[in-house]
Amino acid sequence: MVSPAFRFPLKIRKKTLKLIKVAVSTLGCKVNQCESAGILENLDASLFSIVPFHEKADCYIINTCSVTRFTDYQSRQMIRRAIKSNPDASVVVTGCYAQVAPEEIARIPGVHVIAGNAEKEKIPHMIHHIAKEKIQCLVGNISASKHFSAFSSSTLPGRTRAFLKIQDGCNSLCSYCIVPLARGPSRSLPEAETIRNLTDLAGRGYREIVLTGIHLGAYGQDLIPPSYLLNILEYVETHNTVERLRLSSIEITEITDDIIRLMKDAKTLCRHLHIPLQSGDDTILSAMGRNYSAAFFRNRVEEIVAAIPDIAIGIDVMVGFPGEGDEEFGNTFRLIENLPVAYLHVFPYSERPGTAAIHLPGRVNATTKKTRGTTLRRLGKTKRTAFGERFMGKKLSVLVEGKREKETGFMRGFSDNYISVAITNGGTHIANQIMHVIPYRSHDGKLFGRITEHDG
């Protein structure tokens, strides 16, 4: 039985003062990762200790994803793994899969709490009070949500970059996408709070902050008065709020001329854009509900690269959407082959209940999807290698990660234009520092470089 309500006791019993071991597993996007970090940050350190997910814990929290059927499967696997690790533990399931399919999760024996996306911020306060006699279901109507989650400014364990969620939800109606059903309408963190959180994260020693959102380019349109992403970028650039500011995924139609001009000469804004393409065929783009043509996408990317020659542009592309034949896939391949992009993220189309595309004819079989995905990933590897090799012998500004690579023993980091660089002449003392590095070798899409004498 799934209970629609959850009651909080008036006080915590003394016996709960024993440290409760909590483990969290996160699937999916950076927004989910931010929110998982927010859950951990809001646990009382005097009552809870955080342990790795593979260790025995008193409470497991699984923050799920539902962007594809495979991520649904992965979410169920992580739930079962937690239950197997400690059958006596409390198991809390949240995230997008919990939001859209709570009944499926409720059928898994051993789950105690199911919390929707709007209810995530209640999790730190409910862990003491989980009743194991029946499942507690906290899944509200996300489509009516106007509240922006308090879990916005978050740091991920082991990371030298901080992630700041400034937008949630999506008003677009792409025919393949379950996100509006899982995340609700577009909602934004007010501009003043965004600036305050940026300043706080920089004051805590983070050299780079990544702005994240489900539909980042829609930031501020729901606020009164409206705000815009450009306002935040200009403020940071003018006030030097943080050393490096990076954008997560942003739509091609929302990369304005003003953003391009700012990025061209910016001291803080990283030369890196990740842009969803999805398809390079106009018929498929129209069926997807995307609001641009292949020609528009190509022309805009070329304009960006002409203005900022060293920029890294990554793109998302989907294979196997209904109606995608050899001709349509060929149009996608040729468009990407001729685009000046640095890397690809390739995904197979996955049917999602409640989306318009599930009713479209022309389904593509799994074997064809796999073949097309492999073809594009091979192209993406070629693109990544070629982009990195352009910078051999050139000075790059690299933010060094917090620990050595397991496979090489070298410290590593990312340049502002998102090139992975292994540093062959630096020790752990350079962690969380921005170093000038000159690459001298390339291997499998990664560069190897040395710190310049000036920095060393």
C-alpha positions as CSV (number, residue, x, y, z in Angstrom):
1,M,0.0,0.0,0.0
2,V,1.3,3.5,-0.9
3,S,0.4,6.1,1.6
4,P,-0.3,9.6,0.2
5,A,0.7,11.4,3.3
6,F,3.7,11.7,5.6
7,R,3.6,12.7,9.2
8,F,6.5,14.2,11.1
9,P,6.8,13.5,14.9
10,L,7.1,16.5,17.1
11,K,10.6,15.6,18.4
12,I,13.5,13.3,17.7
13,R,14.1,10.6,20.3
14,K,17.4,10.6,22.1
15,K,18.3,7.2,20.6
16,T,18.5,8.8,17.2
17,L,21.5,10.8,18.3
18,K,23.6,7.9,17.3
19,L,25.3,8.7,14.0
20,I,23.2,7.4,11.1
21,K,25.2,6.3,8.1
22,V,23.8,7.7,4.9
23,A,24.8,6.7,1.3
24,V,23.6,8.4,-1.9
25,S,23.6,7.3,-5.5
26,T,22.8,9.8,-8.2
27,L,21.9,9.0,-11.8
28,G,21.4,11.5,-14.6
29,C,22.2,15.1,-15.1
30,K,24.2,17.7,-13.3
31,V,21.0,19.2,-11.8
32,N,20.4,15.8,-10.1
33,Q,24.0,15.8,-8.9
34,C,23.5,19.3,-7.5
35,E,20.4,18.3,-5.7
36,S,22.1,15.1,-4.2
37,A,24.9,17.3,-3.0
38,G,22.2,19.7,-1.5
39,I,20.6,16.8,0.4
40,L,24.0,15.8,1.9
41,E,24.9,19.4,2.8
42,N,21.6,19.8,4.6
43,L,22.2,16.8,6.9
44,D,23.1,17.6,10.4
45,A,26.8,16.5,10.7
46,S,26.3,15.8,14.4
47,L,23.7,13.2,13.6
48,F,24.7,11.7,10.2
49,S,27.9,10.4,8.6
50,I,28.2,10.0,4.8
51,V,29.5,6.8,3.5
52,P,30.2,5.5,-0.1
53,F,27.2,3.8,-1.7
54,H,28.9,0.5,-1.9
55,E,29.4,0.4,1.9
56,K,26.8,-0.8,4.4
57,A,24.6,2.1,5.4
58,D,21.6,2.8,7.7
59,C,19.9,4.8,5.0
60,Y,20.2,4.7,1.2
61,I,19.0,7.6,-1.0
62,I,18.7,6.9,-4.7
63,N,18.3,10.0,-6.8
64,T,16.9,8.6,-10.1
65,C,16.8,9.5,-13.7
66,S,14.1,8.7,-16.3
67,V,15.3,10.2,-19.5
68,T,15.4,6.8,-21.2
69,R,14.1,3.3,-20.4
70,F,17.7,2.3,-19.7
71,T,18.0,4.9,-16.9
72,D,14.8,3.6,-15.5
73,Y,16.4,0.1,-15.4
74,Q,19.6,1.6,-13.9
75,S,17.5,3.3,-11.2
76,R,15.8,0.0,-10.3
77,Q,19.2,-1.8,-10.2
78,M,20.6,0.8,-7.8
79,I,17.5,0.4,-5.5
80,R,17.9,-3.3,-5.4
81,R,21.6,-3.0,-4.8
82,A,20.9,-0.9,-1.8
83,I,18.4,-3.3,-0.4
84,K,20.8,-6.2,-0.9
85,S,23.6,-4.3,0.8
86,N,21.6,-3.9,4.0
87,P,18.1,-5.4,4.1
88,D,17.5,-3.5,7.4
89,A,18.3,-0.1,6.0
90,S,15.8,2.6,5.2
91,V,15.6,3.2,1.4
92,V,14.5,6.5,0.0
93,V,13.9,6.9,-3.8
94,T,13.6,10.3,-5.3
95,G,14.3,12.1,-8.7
96,C,12.7,11.9,-12.1
97,Y,11.8,8.2,-12.1
98,A,10.2,8.6,-8.7
99,Q,8.2,11.5,-10.0
100,V,6.8,9.9,-13.1
101,A,6.5,6.2,-12.0
102,P,6.1,5.9,-8.3
103,E,3.8,2.9,-8.7
104,E,6.6,0.9,-10.4
105,I,9.0,1.8,-7.5
106,A,6.4,0.9,-4.9
107,R,6.3,-2.7,-6.2
108,I,10.0,-3.2,-5.2
109,P,10.1,-4.8,-1.8
110,G,12.3,-2.9,0.6
111,V,11.5,0.7,-0.5
112,H,10.3,2.9,2.3
113,V,10.0,6.4,0.9
114,I,9.3,7.7,-2.6
115,A,9.8,11.4,-2.9
116,G,9.1,13.5,-6.0
117,N,11.4,16.2,-7.3
118,A,9.5,19.0,-5.5
119,E,9.7,17.0,-2.3
120,K,13.5,16.4,-2.4
121,E,14.3,19.1,0.0
122,K,12.2,17.4,2.7
123,I,14.5,14.3,2.7
124,P,17.1,15.6,5.1
125,H,14.4,16.2,7.7
126,M,12.5,12.9,7.2
127,I,15.4,10.4,7.6
128,H,14.9,10.1,11.4
129,H,11.2,9.3,11.0
130,I,10.9,6.6,8.3
131,A,8.2,4.1,9.2
132,K,9.0,0.8,7.6
133,E,5.6,-0.7,8.0
134,K,4.3,0.8,4.8
135,I,5.7,2.9,1.9
136,Q,5.5,6.6,2.3
137,C,4.7,8.3,-1.0
138,L,5.5,12.0,-1.3
139,V,4.9,12.8,-5.0
140,G,3.0,15.9,-5.7
141,N,1.7,17.5,-8.9
142,I,5.0,18.9,-10.3
143,S,3.2,20.6,-13.2
144,A,1.7,23.0,-10.8
145,S,4.9,23.8,-9.0
146,K,6.1,27.4,-8.8
147,H,8.7,26.8,-6.0
148,F,12.4,26.8,-6.8
149,S,14.2,24.1,-4.8
150,A,16.4,25.3,-2.0
151,F,19.1,22.9,-3.3
152,S,20.7,25.4,-5.7
153,S,24.3,26.1,-4.5
154,S,26.0,22.8,-4.2
155,T,29.5,21.3,-4.2
156,L,30.1,17.8,-5.3
157,P,32.5,15.6,-3.2
158,G,36.0,15.4,-4.7
159,R,35.4,18.2,-7.2
160,T,37.3,21.4,-7.6
161,R,34.4,23.0,-9.5
162,A,31.2,24.0,-7.9
163,F,27.8,23.7,-9.6
164,L,25.1,26.3,-9.2
165,K,21.6,25.4,-10.2
166,I,19.8,28.6,-11.3
167,Q,16.9,27.1,-13.3
168,D,14.7,24.1,-13.1
169,G,11.9,22.7,-15.3
170,C,11.0,23.2,-18.9
171,N,8.2,24.8,-20.9
172,S,9.2,23.3,-24.2
173,L,7.2,20.4,-25.6
174,C,9.8,18.3,-27.5
175,S,7.9,15.2,-28.6
176,Y,10.5,12.7,-27.2
177,C,11.1,14.3,-23.9
178,I,9.7,13.4,-20.5
179,V,11.5,16.2,-18.6
180,P,8.5,18.6,-18.5
181,L,6.5,15.7,-16.9
182,A,9.3,15.0,-14.4
183,R,10.5,18.5,-13.6
184,G,7.5,20.8,-14.2
185,P,7.4,24.3,-15.6
186,S,10.4,26.5,-15.9
187,R,11.4,28.2,-12.6
188,S,14.4,30.4,-11.8
189,L,16.5,31.3,-8.8
190,P,16.1,35.1,-8.3
191,E,18.9,37.2,-9.6
192,A,20.0,38.5,-6.2
193,E,20.2,35.0,-4.8
194,T,22.1,33.8,-7.8
195,I,24.7,36.5,-7.3
196,R,24.9,35.8,-3.6
197,N,25.4,32.1,-4.1
198,L,28.1,32.8,-6.7
199,T,29.9,35.1,-4.4
200,D,29.6,32.5,-1.5
201,L,31.0,29.7,-3.6
202,A,33.9,31.8,-4.8
203,G,34.6,32.8,-1.2
204,R,34.8,29.1,-0.3
205,G,37.7,28.7,-2.6
206,Y,36.1,27.4,-5.8
207,R,38.0,28.7,-8.8
208,E,35.3,27.6,-11.3
209,I,31.5,27.6,-11.0
210,V,29.3,25.9,-13.5
211,L,25.8,27.3,-14.1
212,T,23.3,24.5,-14.5
213,G,19.6,24.2,-15.3
214,I,17.2,21.9,-17.1
215,H,16.6,24.7,-19.6
216,L,19.3,27.2,-18.8
217,G,18.6,29.6,-21.6
218,A,15.1,30.2,-20.2
219,Y,16.6,31.5,-17.0
220,G,14.7,34.5,-15.5
221,Q,11.7,34.6,-17.8
222,D,9.4,33.5,-15.0
223,L,10.6,36.1,-12.6
224,I,8.9,39.4,-11.8
225,P,10.4,41.5,-13.2
226,P,12.0,39.2,-15.8
227,S,15.7,38.6,-15.8
228,Y,18.0,37.0,-18.3
229,L,21.1,34.8,-18.3
230,L,23.1,37.6,-19.9
231,N,22.5,39.7,-16.7
232,I,24.3,37.1,-14.6
233,L,27.2,36.7,-17.1
234,E,27.7,40.4,-17.3
235,Y,27.6,40.9,-13.5
236,V,30.3,38.2,-13.0
237,E,32.5,39.6,-15.7
238,T,32.2,43.2,-14.4
239,H,32.8,42.3,-10.8
240,N,35.2,39.4,-11.2
241,T,33.0,37.4,-8.9
242,V,34.8,34.1,-9.7
243,E,37.8,33.3,-11.7
244,R,36.0,31.0,-14.2
245,L,32.3,30.7,-15.0
246,R,31.1,27.9,-17.3
247,L,27.7,27.3,-18.8
248,S,26.1,23.8,-18.9
249,S,23.8,22.9,-21.9
250,I,22.2,25.8,-23.7
251,E,19.9,25.8,-26.8
252,I,21.2,27.1,-30.1
253,T,18.4,29.7,-30.3
254,E,19.3,31.1,-26.9
255,I,22.9,31.8,-27.7
256,T,22.4,35.5,-28.4
257,D,24.8,37.9,-30.2
258,D,25.3,39.6,-26.8
259,I,26.4,36.3,-25.2
260,I,28.8,35.7,-28.1
261,R,30.3,39.2,-27.8
262,L,30.7,38.8,-24.1
263,M,32.4,35.4,-24.4
264,K,34.7,36.6,-27.1
265,D,36.5,39.1,-24.8
266,A,35.6,37.7,-21.3
267,K,38.1,37.2,-18.6
268,T,35.8,34.9,-16.6
269,L,33.4,33.2,-19.0
270,C,34.8,29.9,-20.3
271,R,35.1,29.4,-24.1
272,H,32.9,26.4,-24.1
273,L,29.3,25.7,-25.1
274,H,27.3,22.5,-25.0
275,I,24.4,22.7,-27.5
276,P,21.7,20.1,-28.1
277,L,21.4,19.3,-31.9
278,Q,19.4,16.1,-31.7
279,S,19.1,15.7,-35.5
280,G,20.6,17.2,-38.6
281,D,17.5,16.4,-40.7
282,D,14.8,19.0,-41.0
283,T,11.9,16.4,-41.2
284,I,13.1,14.8,-38.0
285,L,13.7,18.1,-36.2
286,S,10.1,19.1,-37.1
287,A,8.7,15.8,-35.7
288,M,10.8,16.3,-32.6
289,G,9.2,19.7,-32.0
290,R,12.6,21.5,-32.2
291,N,12.4,25.1,-33.2
292,Y,15.3,25.4,-35.6
293,S,16.4,24.0,-38.9
294,A,19.7,22.2,-39.7
295,A,20.8,25.2,-41.7
296,F,20.1,27.5,-38.8
297,F,22.1,25.3,-36.5
298,R,25.0,25.1,-38.9
299,N,25.1,28.8,-39.6
300,R,24.9,29.7,-35.9
301,V,27.8,27.4,-34.9
302,E,29.9,28.8,-37.7
303,E,29.2,32.3,-36.5
304,I,30.2,31.4,-33.0
305,V,33.4,29.8,-34.1
306,A,34.2,32.7,-36.4
307,A,33.9,35.1,-33.4
308,I,35.7,32.8,-30.9
309,P,38.1,30.5,-32.9
310,D,39.3,28.5,-29.9
311,I,35.9,27.7,-28.5
312,A,35.0,24.1,-27.7
313,I,31.5,23.3,-28.9
314,G,29.9,20.0,-27.8
315,I,26.6,18.7,-29.2
316,D,24.0,16.2,-28.2
317,V,22.6,14.1,-31.0
318,M,19.9,11.4,-30.9
319,V,19.8,8.3,-33.2
320,G,16.8,6.2,-34.0
321,F,14.0,8.7,-33.7
322,P,10.8,7.4,-35.4
323,G,11.0,8.1,-39.1
324,E,14.8,8.3,-39.2
325,G,15.8,6.3,-42.3
326,D,19.2,6.1,-44.0
327,E,18.7,9.4,-45.7
328,E,17.8,11.2,-42.5
329,F,20.7,9.7,-40.6
330,G,23.0,10.6,-43.5
331,N,21.9,14.2,-43.3
332,T,22.8,14.2,-39.6
333,F,26.2,12.6,-40.1
334,R,27.2,15.0,-42.9
335,L,26.1,18.0,-40.9
336,I,28.2,17.0,-37.9
337,E,31.1,15.9,-40.0
338,N,31.4,19.4,-41.5
339,L,30.7,21.3,-38.3
340,P,33.6,22.8,-36.3
341,V,32.6,21.0,-33.1
342,A,34.9,19.5,-30.4
343,Y,33.0,16.5,-29.2
344,L,29.6,14.6,-29.3
345,H,27.2,13.1,-26.8
346,V,25.2,10.4,-28.6
347,F,22.0,8.9,-27.3
348,P,19.5,6.4,-28.8
349,Y,15.9,7.4,-28.9
350,S,13.9,5.8,-26.1
351,E,10.1,5.7,-25.9
352,R,8.8,7.6,-22.9
353,P,5.2,7.2,-21.7
354,G,3.2,10.4,-21.9
355,T,5.3,11.9,-24.8
356,A,3.9,12.7,-28.2
357,A,6.6,10.7,-30.1
358,I,5.5,7.4,-28.7
359,H,2.6,7.5,-31.2
360,L,4.7,8.3,-34.2
361,P,5.1,5.7,-37.0
362,G,8.4,4.5,-38.4
363,R,10.1,2.9,-35.4
364,V,13.8,2.1,-35.8
365,N,15.0,-1.3,-34.6
366,A,17.5,-1.7,-31.8
367,T,20.3,-3.0,-34.1
368,T,20.1,0.0,-36.4
369,K,20.1,2.4,-33.5
370,K,23.2,0.7,-32.1
371,T,25.0,0.8,-35.5
372,R,24.2,4.5,-36.0
373,G,25.2,5.3,-32.5
374,T,28.6,3.6,-33.0
375,T,29.1,5.5,-36.2
376,L,28.5,8.8,-34.6
377,R,30.6,8.0,-31.5
378,R,33.5,7.1,-33.8
379,L,33.0,10.5,-35.5
380,G,32.9,12.2,-32.1
381,K,36.2,10.6,-31.1
382,T,37.8,11.9,-34.3
383,K,36.5,15.3,-33.6
384,R,37.7,15.4,-30.0
385,T,41.2,14.2,-31.0
386,A,41.4,16.8,-33.8
387,F,40.3,19.6,-31.6
388,G,42.8,18.8,-28.8
389,E,45.7,18.4,-31.2
390,R,45.2,22.0,-32.4
391,F,46.6,23.1,-29.1
392,M,49.8,21.2,-29.1
393,G,52.6,23.5,-28.1
394,K,50.2,26.3,-27.1
395,K,49.7,27.6,-23.6
396,L,46.4,26.5,-21.9
397,S,45.0,27.6,-18.6
398,V,44.1,24.4,-16.8
399,L,42.2,24.1,-13.5
400,V,43.8,21.1,-11.8
401,E,41.6,18.5,-10.3
402,G,41.9,17.3,-6.7
403,K,43.8,14.0,-7.1
404,R,46.0,12.0,-9.4
405,E,44.7,9.9,-12.2
406,K,44.6,6.2,-11.4
407,E,45.8,5.1,-14.8
408,T,48.8,7.4,-15.2
409,G,49.5,8.8,-11.7
410,F,49.6,12.3,-13.1
411,M,47.5,15.3,-11.9
412,R,44.9,16.3,-14.5
413,G,42.5,19.1,-15.2
414,F,40.5,20.9,-17.8
415,S,41.3,24.0,-19.8
416,D,38.8,26.8,-20.0
417,N,37.8,25.4,-23.5
418,Y,37.2,22.0,-22.0
419,I,40.3,20.0,-23.0
420,S,41.4,17.3,-20.7
421,V,45.1,17.7,-19.9
422,A,47.3,15.3,-17.9
423,I,50.1,17.3,-16.2
424,T,53.4,15.4,-16.2
425,N,55.5,17.7,-14.0
426,G,53.2,18.7,-11.2
427,G,52.5,17.3,-7.7
428,T,49.4,17.3,-5.5
429,H,50.2,20.8,-4.3
430,I,48.8,22.2,-7.6
431,A,45.3,20.9,-6.9
432,N,42.6,23.5,-7.3
433,Q,45.1,25.9,-9.0
434,I,44.8,27.3,-12.4
435,M,48.1,26.6,-14.1
436,H,49.6,27.5,-17.5
437,V,50.3,24.2,-19.2
438,I,51.8,23.5,-22.6
439,P,50.7,20.2,-24.2
440,Y,53.4,18.2,-26.0
441,R,51.7,14.8,-26.6
442,S,48.2,13.6,-27.5
443,H,46.7,10.2,-26.9
444,D,43.1,9.0,-27.2
445,G,41.6,12.4,-27.1
446,K,43.6,13.6,-24.1
447,L,46.6,15.9,-24.0
448,F,49.8,15.5,-21.9
449,G,51.5,18.7,-21.0
450,R,54.0,20.5,-18.7
451,I,53.5,23.4,-16.5
452,T,55.4,26.4,-17.8
453,E,58.5,27.6,-15.9
454,H,56.7,30.7,-14.9
455,D,54.1,28.7,-12.9
456,G,56.4,25.9,-11.8
